[in-house]
Amino acid sequence: MPEVKAELDQLMRTFMGAFTNTHGARPNLEAVREVFVPQAMIVNNAGAEPVIDDLDAFITPREKILTDGTLTEFSEWEVSERTEVWGSVAHRFSEYAKSGYRDGVRFEGAGRKTTQFIRTPAGWRMSSMAWDDL
């Protein structure tokens, strides 16, 4: 089981790191496609109503703001997590933090993510994610 946990840890690190544009780094949003199954659902539940996206709808606006100067020096990282694995499915509940500049104004934030994983012939992949910011 430690090897499964290590694989899930790496998937989460890859996902969180995909958005980083600190110190002139270019975000790698194609990595999001690599860690999720193609049919994944990603839910932002931080507002009054959930925003439910497929991969394209999730990636496209983030790629724009991370590369057009809207969101700079951005990074997001996992602070703590609890992962449960049962056969070929797994669930992870994460606390995360983030910081950067939006339209030139410094911000810091935090929230919680719930991520579901499935074992596929290509290895473990994320099948869904939902989050809420604090």
N, CA, C and O atoms as a GROMACS GRO file, in nm:
protein
  536
    1MET      N    1   0.081  -0.121   0.000
    1MET     CA    2   0.000   0.000   0.000
    1MET      C    3   0.085   0.128   0.000
    1MET      O    4   0.040   0.230  -0.052
    2PRO      N    5   0.207   0.127   0.056
    2PRO     CA    6   0.287   0.251   0.053
    2PRO      C    7   0.315   0.299  -0.090
    2PRO      O    8   0.324   0.419  -0.114
    3GLU      N    9   0.329   0.204  -0.185
    3GLU     CA   10   0.355   0.245  -0.323
    3GLU      C   11   0.232   0.313  -0.385
    3GLU      O   12   0.247   0.404  -0.467
    4VAL      N   13   0.111   0.271  -0.346
    4VAL     CA   14  -0.011   0.336  -0.394
    4VAL      C   15  -0.017   0.478  -0.338
    4VAL      O   16  -0.044   0.573  -0.411
    5LYS      N   17   0.008   0.492  -0.209
    5LYS     CA   18   0.005   0.625  -0.146
    5LYS      C   19   0.109   0.716  -0.212
    5LYS      O   20   0.080   0.834  -0.235
    6ALA      N   21   0.226   0.665  -0.241
    6ALA     CA   22   0.329   0.746  -0.308
    6ALA      C   23   0.282   0.791  -0.446
    6ALA      O   24   0.309   0.905  -0.486
    7GLU      N   25   0.213   0.705  -0.518
    7GLU     CA   26   0.162   0.741  -0.651
    7GLU      C   27   0.054   0.849  -0.640
    7GLU      O   28   0.050   0.943  -0.720
    8LEU      N   29  -0.034   0.836  -0.541
    8LEU     CA   30  -0.138   0.937  -0.521
    8LEU      C   31  -0.078   1.070  -0.476
    8LEU      O   32  -0.122   1.177  -0.519
    9ASP      N   33   0.024   1.064  -0.391
    9ASP     CA   34   0.094   1.186  -0.350
    9ASP      C   35   0.153   1.257  -0.471
    9ASP      O   36   0.145   1.380  -0.482
   10GLN      N   37   0.213   1.181  -0.562
   10GLN     CA   38   0.275   1.241  -0.680
   10GLN      C   39   0.169   1.302  -0.773
   10GLN      O   40   0.191   1.410  -0.828
   11LEU      N   41   0.056   1.236  -0.789
   11LEU     CA   42  -0.052   1.293  -0.870
   11LEU      C   43  -0.096   1.429  -0.813
   11LEU      O   44  -0.115   1.524  -0.888
   12MET      N   45  -0.110   1.436  -0.681
   12MET     CA   46  -0.153   1.562  -0.620
   12MET      C   47  -0.045   1.669  -0.634
   12MET      O   48  -0.077   1.785  -0.663
   13ARG      N   49   0.081   1.634  -0.615
   13ARG     CA   50   0.189   1.732  -0.634
   13ARG      C   51   0.191   1.783  -0.777
   13ARG      O   52   0.210   1.903  -0.800
   14THR      N   53   0.172   1.694  -0.873
   14THR     CA   54   0.170   1.733  -1.014
   14THR      C   55   0.053   1.828  -1.040
   14THR      O   56   0.070   1.930  -1.107
   15PHE      N   57  -0.064   1.794  -0.988
   15PHE     CA   58  -0.181   1.880  -1.007
   15PHE      C   59  -0.157   2.018  -0.948
   15PHE      O   60  -0.175   2.119  -1.016
   16MET      N   61  -0.116   2.025  -0.822
   16MET     CA   62  -0.097   2.154  -0.755
   16MET      C   63   0.013   2.235  -0.825
   16MET      O   64   0.001   2.357  -0.837
   17GLY      N   65   0.118   2.169  -0.869
   17GLY     CA   66   0.229   2.238  -0.933
   17GLY      C   67   0.197   2.287  -1.073
   17GLY      O   68   0.268   2.374  -1.125
   18ALA      N   69   0.094   2.234  -1.136
   18ALA     CA   70   0.061   2.270  -1.274
   18ALA      C   71   0.027   2.419  -1.289
   18ALA      O   72   0.038   2.473  -1.399
   19PHE      N   73  -0.013   2.484  -1.182
   19PHE     CA   74  -0.059   2.623  -1.188
   19PHE      C   75   0.050   2.724  -1.151
   19PHE      O   76   0.029   2.845  -1.164
   20THR      N   77   0.164   2.675  -1.107
   20THR     CA   78   0.269   2.763  -1.057
   20THR      C   79   0.328   2.850  -1.168
   20THR      O   80   0.367   2.800  -1.273
   21ASN      N   81   0.335   2.979  -1.140
   21ASN     CA   82   0.402   3.070  -1.233
   21ASN      C   83   0.495   3.166  -1.157
   21ASN      O   84   0.512   3.281  -1.198
   22THR      N   85   0.553   3.118  -1.048
   22THR     CA   86   0.645   3.200  -0.969
   22THR      C   87   0.780   3.209  -1.037
   22THR      O   88   0.820   3.119  -1.111
   23HIS      N   89   0.851   3.320  -1.012
   23HIS     CA   90   0.988   3.340  -1.062
   23HIS      C   91   0.999   3.317  -1.212
   23HIS      O   92   1.100   3.265  -1.260
   24GLY      N   93   0.896   3.357  -1.286
   24GLY     CA   94   0.899   3.347  -1.431
   24GLY      C   95   0.867   3.209  -1.486
   24GLY      O   96   0.873   3.188  -1.607
   25ALA      N   97   0.833   3.113  -1.399
   25ALA     CA   98   0.797   2.979  -1.446
   25ALA      C   99   0.668   2.986  -1.526
   25ALA      O  100   0.579   3.066  -1.497
   26ARG      N  101   0.658   2.901  -1.625
   26ARG     CA  102   0.535   2.892  -1.705
   26ARG      C  103   0.450   2.778  -1.650
   26ARG      O  104   0.500   2.667  -1.632
   27PRO      N  105   0.322   2.804  -1.623
   27PRO     CA  106   0.237   2.695  -1.574
   27PRO      C  107   0.228   2.582  -1.677
   27PRO      O  108   0.236   2.606  -1.798
   28ASN      N  109   0.210   2.461  -1.627
   28ASN     CA  110   0.202   2.344  -1.715
   28ASN      C  111   0.064   2.282  -1.701
   28ASN      O  112   0.048   2.178  -1.637
   29LEU      N  113  -0.036   2.344  -1.761
   29LEU     CA  114  -0.172   2.296  -1.744
   29LEU      C  115  -0.201   2.168  -1.821
   29LEU      O  116  -0.303   2.104  -1.798
   30GLU      N  117  -0.113   2.130  -1.912
   30GLU     CA  118  -0.129   1.999  -1.976
   30GLU      C  119  -0.112   1.887  -1.873
   30GLU      O  120  -0.164   1.777  -1.891
   31ALA      N  121  -0.040   1.916  -1.766
   31ALA     CA  122  -0.023   1.817  -1.658
   31ALA      C  123  -0.157   1.781  -1.595
   31ALA      O  124  -0.175   1.671  -1.544
   32VAL      N  125  -0.252   1.876  -1.598
   32VAL     CA  126  -0.385   1.847  -1.544
   32VAL      C  127  -0.449   1.734  -1.624
   32VAL      O  128  -0.513   1.645  -1.567
   33ARG      N  129  -0.432   1.737  -1.754
   33ARG     CA  130  -0.487   1.628  -1.839
   33ARG      C  131  -0.418   1.495  -1.810
   33ARG      O  132  -0.479   1.389  -1.824
   34GLU      N  133  -0.294   1.500  -1.770
   34GLU     CA  134  -0.218   1.377  -1.743
   34GLU      C  135  -0.261   1.310  -1.613
   34GLU      O  136  -0.254   1.188  -1.602
   35VAL      N  137  -0.304   1.388  -1.514
   35VAL     CA  138  -0.338   1.328  -1.384
   35VAL      C  139  -0.486   1.289  -1.372
   35VAL      O  140  -0.522   1.210  -1.285
   36PHE      N  141  -0.570   1.344  -1.458
   36PHE     CA  142  -0.714   1.312  -1.456
   36PHE      C  143  -0.750   1.215  -1.567
   36PHE      O  144  -0.682   1.209  -1.670
   37VAL      N  145  -0.856   1.139  -1.547
   37VAL     CA  146  -0.916   1.064  -1.657
   37VAL      C  147  -0.984   1.165  -1.749
   37VAL      O  148  -1.025   1.271  -1.702
   38PRO      N  149  -0.995   1.136  -1.878
   38PRO     CA  150  -1.053   1.233  -1.972
   38PRO      C  151  -1.195   1.278  -1.937
   38PRO      O  152  -1.234   1.390  -1.971
   39GLN      N  153  -1.272   1.194  -1.871
   39GLN     CA  154  -1.412   1.225  -1.840
   39GLN      C  155  -1.429   1.291  -1.703
   39GLN      O  156  -1.541   1.297  -1.652
   40ALA      N  157  -1.323   1.338  -1.643
   40ALA     CA  158  -1.326   1.391  -1.506
   40ALA      C  159  -1.422   1.509  -1.489
   40ALA      O  160  -1.455   1.580  -1.584
   41MET      N  161  -1.464   1.526  -1.365
   41MET     CA  162  -1.549   1.638  -1.327
   41MET      C  163  -1.475   1.714  -1.217
   41MET      O  164  -1.425   1.655  -1.121
   42ILE      N  165  -1.468   1.848  -1.232
   42ILE     CA  166  -1.400   1.933  -1.135
   42ILE      C  167  -1.500   2.039  -1.090
   42ILE      O  168  -1.558   2.109  -1.173
   43VAL      N  169  -1.518   2.050  -0.959
   43VAL     CA  170  -1.624   2.135  -0.903
   43VAL      C  171  -1.565   2.241  -0.811
   43VAL      O  172  -1.498   2.210  -0.712
   44ASN      N  173  -1.591   2.367  -0.844
   44ASN     CA  174  -1.558   2.478  -0.756
   44ASN      C  175  -1.685   2.510  -0.678
   44ASN      O  176  -1.782   2.560  -0.735
   45ASN      N  177  -1.684   2.480  -0.550
   45ASN     CA  178  -1.802   2.503  -0.467
   45ASN      C  179  -1.778   2.614  -0.367
   45ASN      O  180  -1.833   2.612  -0.256
   46ALA      N  181  -1.694   2.712  -0.405
   46ALA     CA  182  -1.658   2.821  -0.315
   46ALA      C  183  -1.758   2.937  -0.324
   46ALA      O  184  -1.757   3.025  -0.238
   47GLY      N  185  -1.842   2.939  -0.425
   47GLY     CA  186  -1.937   3.050  -0.442
   47GLY      C  187  -2.076   3.012  -0.397
   47GLY      O  188  -2.097   2.911  -0.330
   48ALA      N  189  -2.171   3.095  -0.436
   48ALA     CA  190  -2.311   3.073  -0.400
   48ALA      C  191  -2.368   2.947  -0.465
   48ALA      O  192  -2.454   2.880  -0.408
   49GLU      N  193  -2.319   2.916  -0.587
   49GLU     CA  194  -2.363   2.796  -0.658
   49GLU      C  195  -2.241   2.722  -0.711
   49GLU      O  196  -2.142   2.786  -0.746
   50PRO      N  197  -2.246   2.590  -0.717
   50PRO     CA  198  -2.132   2.515  -0.769
   50PRO      C  199  -2.106   2.546  -0.916
   50PRO      O  200  -2.199   2.565  -0.995
   51VAL      N  201  -1.979   2.550  -0.950
   51VAL     CA  202  -1.936   2.560  -1.090
   51VAL      C  203  -1.877   2.424  -1.124
   51VAL      O  204  -1.773   2.385  -1.070
   52ILE      N  205  -1.943   2.352  -1.214
   52ILE     CA  206  -1.905   2.215  -1.246
   52ILE      C  207  -1.847   2.213  -1.387
   52ILE      O  208  -1.915   2.246  -1.484
   53ASP      N  209  -1.718   2.174  -1.396
   53ASP     CA  210  -1.647   2.177  -1.524
   53ASP      C  211  -1.596   2.040  -1.566
   53ASP      O  212  -1.569   1.954  -1.483
   54ASP      N  213  -1.585   2.023  -1.698
   54ASP     CA  214  -1.504   1.913  -1.750
   54ASP      C  215  -1.362   1.968  -1.760
   54ASP      O  216  -1.337   2.082  -1.723
   55LEU      N  217  -1.268   1.888  -1.810
   55LEU     CA  218  -1.128   1.931  -1.814
   55LEU      C  219  -1.106   2.057  -1.896
   55LEU      O  220  -1.037   2.148  -1.852
   56ASP      N  221  -1.165   2.064  -2.016
   56ASP     CA  222  -1.145   2.182  -2.100
   56ASP      C  223  -1.199   2.309  -2.033
   56ASP      O  224  -1.132   2.412  -2.033
   57ALA      N  225  -1.318   2.301  -1.978
   57ALA     CA  226  -1.380   2.418  -1.915
   57ALA      C  227  -1.302   2.461  -1.791
   57ALA      O  228  -1.303   2.579  -1.755
   58PHE      N  229  -1.236   2.368  -1.725
   58PHE     CA  230  -1.154   2.400  -1.609
   58PHE      C  231  -1.020   2.462  -1.651
   58PHE      O  232  -0.978   2.563  -1.594
   59ILE      N  233  -0.954   2.403  -1.748
   59ILE     CA  234  -0.819   2.445  -1.786
   59ILE      C  235  -0.817   2.578  -1.860
   59ILE      O  236  -0.734   2.664  -1.828
   60THR      N  237  -0.905   2.599  -1.956
   60THR     CA  238  -0.899   2.714  -2.045
   60THR      C  239  -0.892   2.849  -1.973
   60THR      O  240  -0.800   2.926  -2.001
   61PRO      N  241  -0.983   2.882  -1.880
   61PRO     CA  242  -0.974   3.013  -1.816
   61PRO      C  243  -0.852   3.027  -1.725
   61PRO      O  244  -0.798   3.136  -1.711
   62ARG      N  245  -0.808   2.917  -1.664
   62ARG     CA  246  -0.691   2.923  -1.576
   62ARG      C  247  -0.563   2.946  -1.657
   62ARG      O  248  -0.474   3.019  -1.616
   63GLU      N  249  -0.557   2.880  -1.772
   63GLU     CA  250  -0.440   2.902  -1.857
   63GLU      C  251  -0.431   3.048  -1.899
   63GLU      O  252  -0.322   3.105  -1.903
   64LYS      N  253  -0.544   3.108  -1.930
   64LYS     CA  254  -0.546   3.249  -1.972
   64LYS      C  255  -0.496   3.340  -1.860
   64LYS      O  256  -0.403   3.418  -1.882
   65ILE      N  257  -0.555   3.331  -1.741
   65ILE     CA  258  -0.517   3.425  -1.634
   65ILE      C  259  -0.376   3.399  -1.580
   65ILE      O  260  -0.314   3.490  -1.525
   66LEU      N  261  -0.326   3.276  -1.595
   66LEU     CA  262  -0.191   3.245  -1.548
   66LEU      C  263  -0.084   3.286  -1.648
   66LEU      O  264   0.035   3.286  -1.614
   67THR      N  265  -0.123   3.322  -1.770
   67THR     CA  266  -0.025   3.359  -1.872
   67THR      C  267  -0.044   3.500  -1.927
   67THR      O  268   0.043   3.548  -2.000
   68ASP      N  269  -0.155   3.568  -1.894
   68ASP     CA  270  -0.178   3.701  -1.950
   68ASP      C  271  -0.146   3.815  -1.853
   68ASP      O  272  -0.173   3.931  -1.884
   69GLY      N  273  -0.088   3.783  -1.737
   69GLY     CA  274  -0.053   3.885  -1.640
   69GLY      C  275  -0.158   3.911  -1.533
   69GLY      O  276  -0.134   3.988  -1.441
   70THR      N  277  -0.273   3.847  -1.545
   70THR     CA  278  -0.379   3.866  -1.444
   70THR      C  279  -0.338   3.805  -1.311
   70THR      O  280  -0.355   3.868  -1.206
   71LEU      N  281  -0.285   3.683  -1.314
   71LEU     CA  282  -0.247   3.610  -1.193
   71LEU      C  283  -0.098   3.580  -1.203
   71LEU      O  284  -0.056   3.499  -1.286
   72THR      N  285  -0.019   3.645  -1.118
   72THR     CA  286   0.127   3.630  -1.124
   72THR      C  287   0.182   3.581  -0.990
   72THR      O  288   0.116   3.592  -0.886
   73GLU      N  289   0.302   3.528  -0.996
   73GLU     CA  290   0.369   3.475  -0.877
   73GLU      C  291   0.275   3.384  -0.797
   73GLU      O  292   0.274   3.386  -0.674
   74PHE      N  293   0.196   3.305  -0.871
   74PHE     CA  294   0.096   3.219  -0.809
   74PHE      C  295   0.155   3.082  -0.779
   74PHE      O  296   0.227   3.024  -0.860
   75SER      N  297   0.121   3.031  -0.663
   75SER     CA  298   0.148   2.891  -0.630
   75SER      C  299   0.042   2.843  -0.532
   75SER      O  300  -0.020   2.921  -0.460
   76GLU      N  301   0.024   2.713  -0.533
   76GLU     CA  302  -0.077   2.647  -0.450
   76GLU      C  303  -0.012   2.519  -0.399
   76GLU      O  304   0.056   2.451  -0.476
   77TRP      N  305  -0.032   2.486  -0.273
   77TRP     CA  306   0.033   2.368  -0.218
   77TRP      C  307  -0.056   2.304  -0.112
   77TRP      O  308  -0.137   2.368  -0.047
   78GLU      N  309  -0.036   2.175  -0.099
   78GLU     CA  310  -0.110   2.096  -0.001
   78GLU      C  311  -0.044   2.116   0.136
   78GLU      O  312   0.078   2.105   0.150
   79VAL      N  313  -0.125   2.146   0.236
   79VAL     CA  314  -0.076   2.167   0.372
   79VAL      C  315  -0.088   2.038   0.453
   79VAL      O  316   0.003   2.003   0.529
   80SER      N  317  -0.199   1.968   0.435
   80SER     CA  318  -0.220   1.840   0.503
   80SER      C  319  -0.317   1.759   0.420
   80SER      O  320  -0.388   1.812   0.335
   81GLU      N  321  -0.320   1.628   0.446
   81GLU     CA  322  -0.411   1.541   0.372
   81GLU      C  323  -0.442   1.416   0.451
   81GLU      O  324  -0.368   1.376   0.541
   82ARG      N  325  -0.553   1.357   0.416
   82ARG     CA  326  -0.593   1.226   0.469
   82ARG      C  327  -0.636   1.144   0.348
   82ARG      O  328  -0.729   1.183   0.277
   83THR      N  329  -0.571   1.033   0.325
   83THR     CA  330  -0.597   0.952   0.207
   83THR      C  331  -0.643   0.813   0.251
   83THR      O  332  -0.584   0.753   0.340
   84GLU      N  333  -0.748   0.764   0.186
   84GLU     CA  334  -0.797   0.629   0.211
   84GLU      C  335  -0.801   0.555   0.078
   84GLU      O  336  -0.850   0.607  -0.022
   85VAL      N  337  -0.748   0.434   0.079
   85VAL     CA  338  -0.745   0.350  -0.041
   85VAL      C  339  -0.824   0.223  -0.012
   85VAL      O  340  -0.808   0.160   0.092
   86TRP      N  341  -0.910   0.188  -0.106
   86TRP     CA  342  -0.986   0.064  -0.094
   86TRP      C  343  -0.985  -0.002  -0.229
   86TRP      O  344  -1.059   0.039  -0.319
   87GLY      N  345  -0.904  -0.104  -0.246
   87GLY     CA  346  -0.896  -0.175  -0.373
   87GLY      C  347  -0.851  -0.083  -0.484
   87GLY      O  348  -0.739  -0.032  -0.481
   88SER      N  349  -0.937  -0.060  -0.581
   88SER     CA  350  -0.901   0.021  -0.697
   88SER      C  351  -0.964   0.160  -0.695
   88SER      O  352  -0.972   0.227  -0.798
   89VAL      N  353  -1.009   0.204  -0.577
   89VAL     CA  354  -1.058   0.340  -0.560
   89VAL      C  355  -0.988   0.403  -0.438
   89VAL      O  356  -0.945   0.333  -0.346
   90ALA      N  357  -0.978   0.536  -0.441
   90ALA     CA  358  -0.918   0.607  -0.328
   90ALA      C  359  -0.982   0.745  -0.316
   90ALA      O  360  -1.036   0.799  -0.412
   91HIS      N  361  -0.973   0.799  -0.197
   91HIS     CA  362  -1.026   0.932  -0.169
   91HIS      C  363  -0.921   1.008  -0.088
   91HIS      O  364  -0.854   0.951  -0.002
   92ARG      N  365  -0.907   1.137  -0.117
   92ARG     CA  366  -0.813   1.221  -0.043
   92ARG      C  367  -0.884   1.350  -0.004
   92ARG      O  368  -0.948   1.415  -0.087
   93PHE      N  369  -0.874   1.386   0.122
   93PHE     CA  370  -0.926   1.513   0.170
   93PHE      C  371  -0.806   1.597   0.206
   93PHE      O  372  -0.727   1.560   0.292
   94SER      N  373  -0.791   1.711   0.139
   94SER     CA  374  -0.672   1.795   0.152
   94SER      C  375  -0.706   1.933   0.204
   94SER      O  376  -0.810   1.990   0.174
   95GLU      N  377  -0.614   1.986   0.283
   95GLU     CA  378  -0.613   2.128   0.316
   95GLU      C  379  -0.504   2.189   0.229
   95GLU      O  380  -0.396   2.132   0.217
   96TYR      N  381  -0.530   2.304   0.169
   96TYR     CA  382  -0.430   2.366   0.083
   96TYR      C  383  -0.421   2.515   0.111
   96TYR      O  384  -0.510   2.576   0.171
   97ALA      N  385  -0.310   2.572   0.066
   97ALA     CA  386  -0.288   2.716   0.075
   97ALA      C  387  -0.246   2.764  -0.062
   97ALA      O  388  -0.200   2.686  -0.146
   98LYS      N  389  -0.262   2.895  -0.085
   98LYS     CA  390  -0.224   2.952  -0.213
   98LYS      C  391  -0.185   3.098  -0.191
   98LYS      O  392  -0.227   3.161  -0.094
   99SER      N  393  -0.103   3.149  -0.283
   99SER     CA  394  -0.066   3.290  -0.276
   99SER      C  395  -0.025   3.337  -0.414
   99SER      O  396   0.007   3.258  -0.502
  100GLY      N  397  -0.026   3.468  -0.430
  100GLY     CA  398   0.014   3.527  -0.556
  100GLY      C  399  -0.032   3.671  -0.564
  100GLY      O  400  -0.063   3.733  -0.463
  101TYR      N  401  -0.036   3.722  -0.686
  101TYR     CA  402  -0.085   3.858  -0.713
  101TYR      C  403  -0.194   3.847  -0.816
  101TYR      O  404  -0.175   3.788  -0.923
  102ARG      N  405  -0.309   3.904  -0.786
  102ARG     CA  406  -0.418   3.910  -0.884
  102ARG      C  407  -0.438   4.057  -0.919
  102ARG      O  408  -0.470   4.139  -0.834
  103ASP      N  409  -0.419   4.088  -1.047
  103ASP     CA  410  -0.427   4.227  -1.094
  103ASP      C  411  -0.334   4.317  -1.012
  103ASP      O  412  -0.369   4.431  -0.980
  104GLY      N  413  -0.217   4.264  -0.978
  104GLY     CA  414  -0.116   4.341  -0.906
  104GLY      C  415  -0.134   4.350  -0.755
  104GLY      O  416  -0.051   4.410  -0.688
  105VAL      N  417  -0.240   4.291  -0.702
  105VAL     CA  418  -0.267   4.296  -0.558
  105VAL      C  419  -0.233   4.161  -0.494
  105VAL      O  420  -0.284   4.058  -0.536
  106ARG      N  421  -0.147   4.164  -0.394
  106ARG     CA  422  -0.105   4.042  -0.324
  106ARG      C  423  -0.223   3.977  -0.253
  106ARG      O  424  -0.308   4.046  -0.196
  107PHE      N  425  -0.229   3.844  -0.257
  107PHE     CA  426  -0.333   3.772  -0.182
  107PHE      C  427  -0.276   3.642  -0.130
  107PHE      O  428  -0.178   3.588  -0.183
  108GLU      N  429  -0.338   3.593  -0.027
  108GLU     CA  430  -0.311   3.459   0.027
  108GLU      C  431  -0.447   3.397   0.056
  108GLU      O  432  -0.542   3.466   0.091
  109GLY      N  433  -0.455   3.267   0.041
  109GLY     CA  434  -0.582   3.200   0.065
  109GLY      C  435  -0.560   3.057   0.107
  109GLY      O  436  -0.447   3.008   0.110
  110ALA      N  437  -0.668   2.991   0.140
  110ALA     CA  438  -0.664   2.851   0.182
  110ALA      C  439  -0.799   2.788   0.153
  110ALA      O  440  -0.898   2.858   0.127
  111GLY      N  441  -0.803   2.657   0.158
  111GLY     CA  442  -0.928   2.588   0.136
  111GLY      C  443  -0.912   2.438   0.156
  111GLY      O  444  -0.812   2.391   0.207
  112ARG      N  445  -1.013   2.367   0.114
  112ARG     CA  446  -1.016   2.221   0.124
  112ARG      C  447  -1.054   2.163  -0.011
  112ARG      O  448  -1.138   2.218  -0.083
  113LYS      N  449  -0.990   2.051  -0.045
  113LYS     CA  450  -1.022   1.978  -0.168
  113LYS      C  451  -1.059   1.835  -0.130
  113LYS      O  452  -1.001   1.776  -0.039
  114THR      N  453  -1.154   1.781  -0.202
  114THR     CA  454  -1.182   1.639  -0.193
  114THR      C  455  -1.157   1.582  -0.332
  114THR      O  456  -1.211   1.630  -0.431
  115THR      N  457  -1.073   1.479  -0.338
  115THR     CA  458  -1.030   1.423  -0.466
  115THR      C  459  -1.056   1.273  -0.465
  115THR      O  460  -1.023   1.203  -0.369
  116GLN      N  461  -1.114   1.224  -0.574
  116GLN     CA  462  -1.136   1.081  -0.591
  116GLN      C  463  -1.040   1.030  -0.697
  116GLN      O  464  -1.016   1.096  -0.799
  117PHE      N  465  -0.985   0.912  -0.673
  117PHE     CA  466  -0.890   0.848  -0.763
  117PHE      C  467  -0.943   0.711  -0.801
  117PHE      O  468  -1.014   0.646  -0.724
  118ILE      N  469  -0.906   0.667  -0.921
  118ILE     CA  470  -0.937   0.530  -0.964
  118ILE      C  471  -0.812   0.470  -1.025
  118ILE      O  472  -0.730   0.540  -1.085
  119ARG      N  473  -0.797   0.340  -1.009
  119ARG     CA  474  -0.687   0.270  -1.074
  119ARG      C  475  -0.730   0.238  -1.216
  119ARG      O  476  -0.837   0.182  -1.238
  120THR      N  477  -0.647   0.274  -1.312
  120THR     CA  478  -0.674   0.248  -1.454
  120THR      C  479  -0.564   0.160  -1.508
  120THR      O  480  -0.464   0.138  -1.439
  121PRO      N  481  -0.577   0.108  -1.630
  121PRO     CA  482  -0.468   0.029  -1.688
  121PRO      C  483  -0.337   0.109  -1.698
  121PRO      O  484  -0.229   0.050  -1.702
  122ALA      N  485  -0.346   0.242  -1.702
  122ALA     CA  486  -0.227   0.329  -1.710
  122ALA      C  487  -0.177   0.372  -1.572
  122ALA      O  488  -0.083   0.451  -1.564
  123GLY      N  489  -0.238   0.322  -1.466
  123GLY     CA  490  -0.202   0.362  -1.331
  123GLY      C  491  -0.313   0.443  -1.267
  123GLY      O  492  -0.421   0.458  -1.325
  124TRP      N  493  -0.288   0.495  -1.148
  124TRP     CA  494  -0.388   0.573  -1.077
  124TRP      C  495  -0.408   0.707  -1.145
  124TRP      O  496  -0.313   0.769  -1.194
  125ARG      N  497  -0.535   0.752  -1.149
  125ARG     CA  498  -0.570   0.882  -1.205
  125ARG      C  499  -0.679   0.944  -1.118
  125ARG      O  500  -0.752   0.873  -1.048
  126MET      N  501  -0.689   1.075  -1.125
  126MET     CA  502  -0.798   1.146  -1.057
  126MET      C  503  -0.923   1.133  -1.142
  126MET      O  504  -0.917   1.144  -1.264
  127SER      N  505  -1.036   1.109  -1.078
  127SER     CA  506  -1.162   1.099  -1.151
  127SER      C  507  -1.252   1.219  -1.122
  127SER      O  508  -1.336   1.255  -1.205
  128SER      N  509  -1.236   1.281  -1.005
  128SER     CA  510  -1.315   1.401  -0.973
  128SER      C  511  -1.247   1.476  -0.861
  128SER      O  512  -1.169   1.422  -0.783
  129MET      N  513  -1.280   1.605  -0.855
  129MET     CA  514  -1.230   1.692  -0.749
  129MET      C  515  -1.334   1.799  -0.722
  129MET      O  516  -1.400   1.848  -0.813
  130ALA      N  517  -1.348   1.833  -0.594
  130ALA     CA  518  -1.433   1.945  -0.556
  130ALA      C  519  -1.359   2.023  -0.447
  130ALA      O  520  -1.285   1.966  -0.367
  131TRP      N  521  -1.381   2.154  -0.446
  131TRP     CA  522  -1.315   2.233  -0.343
  131TRP      C  523  -1.401   2.349  -0.297
  131TRP      O  524  -1.497   2.390  -0.363
  132ASP      N  525  -1.362   2.399  -0.180
  132ASP     CA  526  -1.422   2.518  -0.122
  132ASP      C  527  -1.309   2.598  -0.059
  132ASP      O  528  -1.226   2.543   0.013
  133ASP      N  529  -1.306   2.727  -0.086
  133ASP     CA  530  -1.207   2.815  -0.026
  133ASP      C  531  -1.258   2.864   0.109
  133ASP      O  532  -1.378   2.877   0.131
  134LEU      N  533  -1.164   2.890   0.198
  134LEU     CA  534  -1.199   2.942   0.331
  134LEU      C  535  -1.219   3.091   0.325
  134LEU      O  536  -1.248   3.154   0.427
   0.00000   0.00000   0.00000
